Amino acid sequence: MGIIQGWKWFINARGYANIVRCSEDLVHGLVYEISPTDEVSLDRAEGVPQPYTKETMEVEPQPAASEEKSVVQGLVYIDEKRVEEGEPWEEYIHRMNTGTKDAVARGFPGRYIDKYICPR
């Protein structure tokens, strides 16, 4: 798991996940190591370069690897054009539910899911 400081997670107007700069917020996520072949497949699935672009960002591993603040470089997909909030596509809800179950099983903070993914 990892944290990206200064960004906020949300569902955009297209109905898919996105992040935007937000100095008072942070994004929790799962961190995976992928092969170059997997990256090519993921680029195709995400529609790089449209609608998503790729950025490398500093990710703080959680729990921290040591007393010192360590960071790793993480690949993040961002839709820079559609930054208005929206509702998730019906087919996307199942994928989000599957992902959140996996994340919680790996120690992802439930309070984050309650705040952003399943707000009441």
C-alpha positions, 0 to 999 in steps of 0.5 A: 500500500502507499500514499500520494500526498497532495492529491484527491481520489474521485469518480470523474464525469466519465464515470471512472476513477481519477485523481486531482491536485489537492494540497489538503488531501492524499490518495491511498492505493495499492502498489504493484510491481508490473513488467514492461509487457504488463505496462503496455497492456495497462496503457492500452486498457486505460486508453493512453494517451487519451483519456488517461496520461501516465505520470510518475509520482512519489509514493510513500509506502505504508506501513513505512519501511523504516523510521525515515520517510522513504518513497518509491516512484509509482506509475499513476494514470490521470485524466487531466481533462475530465476533472469534474465529479460524476457518478460511476458507470454501472459496469465500473461499480462491480470492479470498484467493489472487487478492488475495495475488498482486495484492498481491505484484505491487504490492510487498506484503511476502511475510513478512506473507503467510507469517505471516498468510495462508499460515502453515506 
